[in-house]
Amino acid sequence: MTHSNKLVDYCDISCETGGFAEEKDQASNGLFGVPRFRDSQKTHIKAENRKIADAQFNNSRYSSEVPSFSPATEWVRAKNTDETLAIKNNAIVKDPSLQPAKIYSSMPRNFSEMKTGVLLINLGTPDAPESGAVRRYLKQFLSDERVLDINPIGRWLLLNLIILPFRSRRSAKAYRKVWMSEGSPLLVYGQQLTKGVRQHLQELGTPVVLGMRYGNPSVGSAIELLREEGCDRILVLPLFPQYASSSTGSAVEEAYREASRHWNTPHLQLLEPFYDDERFIEAFAAVGRPYLDQQPDHVLFSFHGVPERHVQKSDDTGEYCLKQPNCCATLCDANRMCYGAHCHRTATRLAEKLGIPQEKYSISYQSRLGRTPWLKPYTDQVIEEMPKRGIKRLLIFCPAFVADCLETLEEIGMEAVEDFKDAGGEDLQMVPSLNSSPQWVEGVASLLREKL
């Protein structure tokens, strides 16, 4: 086994001590830990046929030895050498069987002295299914210049003279249809997810809180809770699988804005969008498999829509998004931040995972607002056309949402069902979102562990 950066994440000081005689065949050295106070741990290994036959750890400080057998040796014993090279220190230090002294010497200095908390961010919800609460929520939501990216005066006029006076009451009525006894579905499922992830990370002592970009609990209040827990480092996971400036971008901006209000500004570390992460894909596939057993005629992946101008602005070249044929079909440098391209990638991965033939599924976009062009095709129009094509049994996934909300439960689960039947369809079913399913809770915890 050679001295490998994969094996020695943080080390830059090495010295030879004890262990197996290195002149012997198949004996070699690797280094674990960080040279904190010039103290590091080294493992000597003996390999037979590329399998680790034996291993022992030594301490390089003043050439003193730690016990030749340590629980940590089990990380390498019986592995092959390629597997050993993939071991990372941050995995070793999470082993609860390691003695505290060994954990201490294996941790990078800045992380060992800095308590880490987790902030999960979702979009938000009104406090109640009443027109006043909905009006306050919509005002905050649609005042965001990343959502309504138009002239500020035009945004104020549109919001206060057209949207809020007429949409608040209509939206409140829709919210009442899906409101749960515990509260808003998005908030209820978000709290359940937060609780589940917190339990998965409890052995690390990592606080996990939920913040909403709009409404309550706010991102600011969530950061305040983590500061009260003594967290100087915060992992921020926006719960939006695909990147869009109006969702992920806005959530990130808000997190930085709220963090900057503190004199001692916490260190924020962002997790990237997870639109094709295996844990996200497998969790959604697990929820959807039972519905596919009912043999639908077609599967529709319906994503939340965004204005076309939003994806065009995400293209730094200005020459690709919505200007090249099939521009969203494959990811490239020009569309790496394109919401539409991320949606296509999610749908393709889900279809592959579930074994859905290409001719049996399609992609559409829902929830458009206003008269400007949004990403096409539009879900409501697609649904009305499908019975004319002989599609009588339709199954819909909504993989832009990790928790059921107004857009899934009411727009698809109620309105779309009625529209499909009115158009001649027989049965439309919606796959529930991930919510707090065990596999999703484990997936989120796994995403976070990689950064802890």
C-alpha positions as CSV (number, residue, x, y, z in Angstrom):
1,M,0.0,0.0,0.0
2,T,1.5,3.3,-1.0
3,H,1.3,6.6,0.8
4,S,-1.9,8.0,-0.7
5,N,-3.7,11.4,-0.4
6,K,-7.0,9.5,-0.3
7,L,-5.8,7.8,2.8
8,V,-4.1,10.8,4.5
9,D,-6.7,13.5,4.0
10,Y,-5.1,16.1,6.2
11,C,-1.6,14.9,6.9
12,D,1.6,16.5,5.7
13,I,4.1,15.2,8.3
14,S,5.3,11.6,8.3
15,C,8.0,9.7,10.2
16,E,8.8,6.1,10.3
17,T,8.2,4.1,13.5
18,G,8.1,0.4,14.5
19,G,5.7,-2.1,13.1
20,F,6.3,-4.8,10.6
21,A,9.8,-5.1,9.1
22,E,9.4,-3.0,5.9
23,E,12.1,-5.0,4.1
24,K,9.7,-8.0,4.2
25,D,7.7,-8.8,1.2
26,Q,4.3,-7.2,0.9
27,A,4.8,-5.0,4.1
28,S,4.2,-1.2,3.7
29,N,3.0,1.9,5.6
30,G,0.2,4.4,5.4
31,L,-0.6,7.3,7.7
32,F,-3.9,8.2,9.4
33,G,-4.7,11.4,11.3
34,V,-3.6,14.9,11.4
35,P,-0.2,16.0,12.7
36,R,-1.8,17.9,15.6
37,F,1.0,18.9,17.9
38,R,3.2,16.8,15.7
39,D,1.2,13.7,16.7
40,S,-0.2,11.3,14.2
41,Q,-1.1,7.7,13.8
42,K,0.5,5.4,11.4
43,T,-0.8,1.9,10.3
44,H,1.7,-0.8,9.2
45,I,0.1,-3.4,7.1
46,K,1.0,-6.8,5.7
47,A,-0.7,-7.8,2.4
48,E,-1.1,-11.2,0.9
49,N,-2.6,-11.5,-2.6
50,R,-3.7,-7.9,-2.3
51,K,-5.6,-8.6,0.9
52,I,-4.7,-6.9,4.2
53,A,-3.6,-9.9,6.3
54,D,-2.6,-7.9,9.4
55,A,-2.4,-4.4,10.6
56,Q,-1.2,-2.4,13.6
57,F,-1.1,1.2,14.5
58,N,1.8,3.2,15.9
59,N,2.1,6.7,17.2
60,S,4.8,9.0,15.8
61,R,5.0,11.4,18.8
62,Y,8.4,10.9,20.4
63,S,8.4,7.4,18.8
64,S,5.9,6.1,21.5
65,E,3.7,3.3,20.4
66,V,-0.1,3.0,20.8
67,P,-1.3,-0.6,21.3
68,S,-0.5,-2.8,18.3
69,F,-4.2,-3.9,18.2
70,S,-6.7,-1.1,18.1
71,P,-10.4,-1.1,17.0
72,A,-9.3,1.1,14.2
73,T,-7.3,-1.7,12.7
74,E,-10.6,-3.3,11.8
75,W,-11.0,-0.6,9.2
76,V,-8.3,-2.1,7.1
77,R,-8.0,-5.7,8.2
78,A,-9.3,-8.1,5.5
79,K,-9.8,-5.4,3.0
80,N,-8.0,-5.4,-0.3
81,T,-5.5,-2.7,-1.0
82,D,-7.8,-0.8,-3.4
83,E,-10.5,-0.6,-0.8
84,T,-8.0,0.6,1.8
85,L,-6.9,3.5,-0.4
86,A,-10.5,4.7,-0.4
87,I,-10.7,5.0,3.4
88,K,-11.1,8.6,4.6
89,N,-10.2,9.9,8.0
90,N,-13.6,11.5,8.5
91,A,-15.1,8.0,8.3
92,I,-12.6,6.6,10.8
93,V,-13.2,9.2,13.4
94,K,-17.0,8.5,13.4
95,D,-16.4,5.0,14.6
96,P,-17.9,5.0,18.1
97,S,-15.5,2.1,19.2
98,L,-12.4,4.3,18.9
99,Q,-10.9,5.6,22.1
100,P,-11.3,9.4,22.6
101,A,-7.6,10.0,22.4
102,K,-7.4,8.3,19.0
103,I,-10.5,10.2,17.7
104,Y,-9.0,13.5,18.9
105,S,-5.7,12.9,17.1
106,S,-7.5,11.8,13.9
107,M,-9.6,14.9,13.5
108,P,-8.7,18.0,11.5
109,R,-8.0,20.8,13.9
110,N,-10.5,23.3,12.6
111,F,-13.4,20.8,12.7
112,S,-12.5,19.4,16.1
113,E,-12.7,22.9,17.7
114,M,-15.9,23.9,15.8
115,K,-19.3,22.6,16.7
116,T,-21.4,21.9,13.5
117,G,-25.1,22.2,13.1
118,V,-27.4,21.4,10.2
119,L,-29.9,23.8,8.5
120,L,-32.5,22.2,6.2
121,I,-34.3,24.9,4.1
122,N,-37.6,24.4,2.2
123,L,-39.7,27.0,0.4
124,G,-42.4,27.9,3.0
125,T,-46.0,27.9,3.8
126,P,-48.7,30.2,5.2
127,D,-49.3,30.0,9.0
128,A,-52.9,29.2,8.4
129,P,-55.3,28.4,5.5
130,E,-56.9,31.8,5.8
131,S,-56.8,34.7,3.4
132,G,-54.9,37.0,5.8
133,A,-52.1,34.5,6.5
134,V,-52.0,33.5,2.8
135,R,-51.7,37.2,1.8
136,R,-48.8,37.7,4.1
137,Y,-47.0,34.6,2.8
138,L,-47.6,35.5,-0.9
139,K,-46.4,39.0,-0.3
140,Q,-43.1,37.8,1.1
141,F,-42.7,35.1,-1.5
142,L,-43.5,37.2,-4.6
143,S,-41.6,40.3,-3.3
144,D,-38.4,38.2,-3.8
145,E,-36.6,39.6,-6.8
146,R,-35.3,36.1,-7.7
147,V,-38.9,35.0,-8.0
148,L,-40.4,38.0,-9.8
149,D,-37.3,39.2,-11.5
150,I,-38.9,42.3,-13.1
151,N,-38.6,46.1,-12.6
152,P,-39.2,46.8,-8.8
153,I,-42.0,49.3,-9.6
154,G,-43.7,46.8,-11.9
155,R,-43.3,44.0,-9.3
156,W,-44.9,46.2,-6.6
157,L,-47.9,47.1,-8.9
158,L,-48.4,43.5,-10.1
159,L,-48.2,42.2,-6.5
160,N,-50.3,44.8,-4.7
161,L,-52.9,45.6,-7.4
162,I,-53.5,42.3,-9.1
163,I,-52.1,39.2,-7.3
164,L,-52.7,39.8,-3.6
165,P,-56.2,41.2,-3.9
166,F,-57.5,38.3,-6.0
167,R,-55.2,35.3,-5.4
168,S,-55.0,35.3,-1.6
169,R,-58.6,34.2,-1.1
170,R,-58.5,31.7,-3.9
171,S,-55.2,30.2,-2.6
172,A,-56.6,30.1,1.0
173,K,-59.5,28.0,-0.3
174,A,-57.1,25.6,-1.9
175,Y,-54.9,25.3,1.2
176,R,-58.0,24.4,3.3
177,K,-58.5,21.3,1.0
178,V,-55.1,19.9,2.0
179,W,-54.5,21.3,5.5
180,M,-53.7,18.6,8.0
181,S,-54.8,18.5,11.7
182,E,-51.2,19.2,12.6
183,G,-50.8,22.0,10.2
184,S,-49.5,22.7,6.7
185,P,-48.4,19.4,5.0
186,L,-45.1,21.0,3.9
187,L,-44.3,22.0,7.4
188,V,-45.5,18.8,9.0
189,Y,-43.5,16.6,6.7
190,G,-40.5,18.9,7.0
191,Q,-40.6,18.7,10.8
192,Q,-40.8,14.9,10.6
193,L,-37.8,14.8,8.3
194,T,-35.9,17.0,10.6
195,K,-36.6,14.9,13.6
196,G,-35.7,11.7,11.7
197,V,-32.4,13.1,10.5
198,R,-31.6,14.5,14.0
199,Q,-32.0,10.9,15.3
200,H,-29.7,9.5,12.7
201,L,-27.0,12.0,13.6
202,Q,-27.5,12.0,17.4
203,E,-24.4,9.9,18.0
204,L,-22.4,12.9,16.6
205,G,-24.2,15.4,18.7
206,T,-25.2,17.4,15.6
207,P,-28.2,19.8,16.0
208,V,-30.6,19.7,13.0
209,V,-33.2,22.4,12.5
210,L,-35.6,23.4,9.8
211,G,-36.0,26.9,8.3
212,M,-38.4,28.1,5.6
213,R,-37.4,30.7,3.0
214,Y,-40.8,32.3,3.4
215,G,-43.0,32.1,6.4
216,N,-42.2,30.3,9.6
217,P,-40.0,29.0,11.0
218,S,-37.8,31.5,9.3
219,V,-34.2,30.9,8.2
220,G,-33.1,33.6,10.6
221,S,-34.8,31.9,13.6
222,A,-33.3,28.5,12.6
223,I,-29.8,30.0,12.5
224,E,-30.4,31.6,15.9
225,L,-31.3,28.2,17.3
226,L,-28.1,26.7,16.0
227,R,-26.1,29.7,17.5
228,E,-27.7,29.0,20.9
229,E,-26.5,25.5,20.6
230,G,-22.9,26.8,20.2
231,C,-22.6,26.0,16.5
232,D,-19.9,28.0,14.7
233,R,-20.2,25.9,11.5
234,I,-23.5,25.3,9.7
235,L,-24.2,22.8,7.0
236,V,-26.9,24.2,4.8
237,L,-29.0,21.8,2.7
238,P,-31.6,23.5,0.5
239,L,-34.3,20.8,0.0
240,F,-34.7,21.5,-3.7
241,P,-33.3,18.7,-5.8
242,Q,-32.8,20.7,-9.0
243,Y,-31.1,24.1,-8.9
244,A,-33.1,27.2,-9.7
245,S,-32.2,30.8,-8.8
246,S,-35.8,31.3,-7.6
247,S,-35.5,28.4,-5.0
248,T,-32.0,27.2,-4.2
249,G,-30.4,30.6,-5.1
250,S,-32.9,32.5,-3.0
251,A,-32.5,30.1,0.0
252,V,-28.7,30.4,-0.1
253,E,-28.9,34.2,-0.3
254,E,-31.2,34.3,2.7
255,A,-29.0,32.0,4.7
256,Y,-26.0,34.3,4.1
257,R,-28.0,37.4,4.8
258,E,-29.3,36.0,8.1
259,A,-25.9,34.6,9.1
260,S,-24.3,38.0,8.5
261,R,-26.5,39.6,11.1
262,H,-24.4,38.0,13.8
263,W,-21.2,39.7,15.0
264,N,-19.5,36.3,15.1
265,T,-20.6,35.1,11.7
266,P,-21.1,31.3,11.5
267,H,-19.2,29.5,8.8
268,L,-21.7,28.2,6.2
269,Q,-21.0,25.2,4.1
270,L,-23.5,24.5,1.3
271,L,-24.6,21.2,0.0
272,E,-25.0,21.0,-3.8
273,P,-28.3,20.1,-5.6
274,F,-29.0,16.4,-5.5
275,Y,-31.1,16.0,-8.6
276,D,-29.2,12.8,-9.7
277,D,-27.8,11.6,-6.4
278,E,-28.4,7.9,-6.0
279,R,-29.9,8.3,-2.5
280,F,-32.5,10.8,-3.8
281,I,-33.3,8.7,-6.9
282,E,-33.6,5.4,-5.0
283,A,-35.8,6.9,-2.3
284,F,-38.2,8.3,-4.9
285,A,-38.1,5.0,-6.9
286,A,-38.9,3.1,-3.7
287,V,-42.1,5.2,-3.2
288,G,-43.1,4.8,-6.8
289,R,-42.6,1.1,-7.4
290,P,-45.9,-0.1,-5.9
291,Y,-47.8,2.3,-8.2
292,L,-46.0,1.0,-11.3
293,D,-47.2,-2.5,-10.4
294,Q,-50.7,-1.3,-11.4
295,Q,-49.5,-1.1,-15.1
296,P,-50.3,2.6,-16.0
297,D,-50.5,3.4,-19.8
298,H,-48.0,6.2,-19.3
299,V,-45.8,7.9,-16.7
300,L,-45.6,11.7,-16.5
301,F,-42.8,13.4,-14.5
302,S,-44.3,16.8,-13.7
303,F,-41.8,19.4,-12.3
304,H,-42.6,22.8,-10.9
305,G,-42.2,25.3,-13.8
306,V,-40.1,28.4,-14.0
307,P,-40.1,31.3,-16.6
308,E,-38.1,30.7,-19.7
309,R,-36.1,33.8,-18.9
310,H,-34.8,32.2,-15.7
311,V,-33.1,29.3,-17.5
312,Q,-31.8,31.6,-20.2
313,K,-30.2,33.7,-17.5
314,S,-28.5,30.6,-16.0
315,D,-26.7,30.1,-19.3
316,D,-23.4,32.1,-19.1
317,T,-22.8,31.6,-22.8
318,G,-26.1,33.1,-23.8
319,E,-26.1,30.7,-26.8
320,Y,-27.4,27.4,-25.5
321,C,-30.4,27.3,-23.3
322,L,-33.6,27.3,-25.3
323,K,-31.5,28.2,-28.4
324,Q,-30.2,24.7,-29.3
325,P,-32.4,21.7,-30.1
326,N,-33.0,19.3,-27.2
327,C,-30.8,21.6,-25.1
328,C,-32.0,20.0,-21.8
329,A,-31.5,16.4,-22.9
330,T,-27.9,16.2,-21.8
331,L,-25.8,18.1,-19.3
332,C,-22.9,20.2,-20.5
333,D,-20.9,23.2,-19.3
334,A,-23.4,25.7,-20.8
335,N,-26.4,24.2,-19.0
336,R,-24.8,22.9,-15.8
337,M,-26.9,25.3,-13.7
338,C,-30.0,25.0,-15.9
339,Y,-33.2,24.0,-14.0
340,G,-34.7,22.3,-17.1
341,A,-31.5,20.2,-17.7
342,H,-31.5,19.1,-14.0
343,C,-35.2,18.1,-14.3
344,H,-34.5,16.0,-17.4
345,R,-31.6,14.3,-15.7
346,T,-33.8,13.5,-12.7
347,A,-36.5,12.0,-14.9
348,T,-34.0,10.0,-16.9
349,R,-32.4,8.5,-13.8
350,L,-35.8,7.7,-12.3
351,A,-37.0,6.0,-15.5
352,E,-33.8,4.0,-15.7
353,K,-34.0,3.0,-12.0
354,L,-37.7,1.9,-12.4
355,G,-37.2,0.3,-15.8
356,I,-39.7,2.6,-17.6
357,P,-39.1,2.5,-21.4
358,Q,-38.4,5.9,-23.0
359,E,-41.6,5.8,-25.0
360,K,-43.7,5.2,-21.9
361,Y,-42.8,8.4,-20.0
362,S,-42.6,12.2,-20.7
363,I,-41.8,15.4,-18.9
364,S,-43.9,18.5,-18.2
365,Y,-44.0,21.6,-16.0
366,Q,-46.7,22.8,-13.7
367,S,-47.8,25.7,-11.5
368,R,-47.1,28.5,-14.0
369,L,-48.0,32.1,-13.0
370,G,-48.8,35.0,-15.3
371,R,-48.7,35.3,-19.1
372,T,-45.0,35.2,-19.8
373,P,-43.6,32.0,-21.4
374,W,-42.6,29.3,-18.9
375,L,-40.8,26.0,-19.5
376,K,-42.9,23.8,-21.8
377,P,-44.8,21.6,-22.1
378,Y,-47.4,22.6,-19.5
379,T,-48.7,19.8,-17.3
380,D,-52.4,20.9,-17.4
381,Q,-52.3,20.9,-21.2
382,V,-50.5,17.6,-21.5
383,I,-53.0,15.9,-19.2
384,E,-56.0,17.1,-21.3
385,E,-54.3,15.8,-24.5
386,M,-53.4,12.3,-23.2
387,P,-56.8,10.6,-23.4
388,K,-56.9,11.6,-27.1
389,R,-53.7,9.6,-27.6
390,G,-55.3,6.5,-26.0
391,I,-53.8,7.0,-22.6
392,K,-56.5,6.1,-20.1
393,R,-54.4,5.3,-17.0
394,L,-51.9,7.9,-16.1
395,L,-49.3,7.9,-13.3
396,I,-47.7,11.2,-12.2
397,F,-44.4,11.7,-10.3
398,C,-43.6,15.2,-9.0
399,P,-39.9,14.9,-8.3
400,A,-39.2,18.7,-7.9
401,F,-40.8,18.4,-4.4
402,V,-39.4,16.3,-1.5
403,A,-42.5,16.9,0.5
404,D,-46.1,17.0,-0.5
405,C,-47.6,20.5,-0.6
406,L,-50.3,22.5,-2.3
407,E,-48.8,22.0,-5.7
408,T,-48.8,18.2,-5.4
409,L,-51.9,17.4,-3.2
410,E,-54.3,20.0,-4.7
411,E,-53.0,20.9,-8.1
412,I,-52.2,17.3,-9.2
413,G,-54.0,15.1,-6.7
414,M,-57.3,16.9,-7.1
415,E,-57.4,19.4,-10.0
416,A,-55.5,17.2,-12.5
417,V,-57.5,14.1,-11.6
418,E,-60.7,16.0,-12.4
419,D,-59.3,17.5,-15.6
420,F,-58.0,14.1,-16.8
421,K,-61.4,12.4,-16.3
422,D,-63.2,15.3,-17.9
423,A,-61.0,14.8,-21.0
424,G,-61.9,11.1,-21.2
425,G,-59.3,9.5,-19.0
426,E,-60.2,6.7,-16.6
427,D,-57.6,6.8,-13.8
428,L,-54.9,9.3,-12.7
429,Q,-52.7,8.5,-9.7
430,M,-50.0,10.7,-8.1
431,V,-47.0,9.1,-6.5
432,P,-46.7,10.7,-3.0
433,S,-43.5,12.7,-2.4
434,L,-40.6,11.5,-0.2
435,N,-42.0,13.3,2.9
436,S,-40.4,11.5,5.8
437,S,-40.1,8.0,4.3
438,P,-37.4,6.0,6.1
439,Q,-35.2,5.7,3.0
440,W,-35.3,9.5,2.4
441,V,-34.5,10.2,6.0
442,E,-31.5,7.9,5.8
443,G,-30.6,9.5,2.4
444,V,-30.5,13.0,3.9
445,A,-28.5,11.8,6.9
446,S,-26.0,10.2,4.5
447,L,-25.7,13.4,2.4
448,L,-24.9,15.3,5.6
449,R,-22.5,12.7,7.1
450,E,-20.2,13.2,4.1
451,K,-19.7,16.8,5.2
452,L,-19.5,16.3,9.0
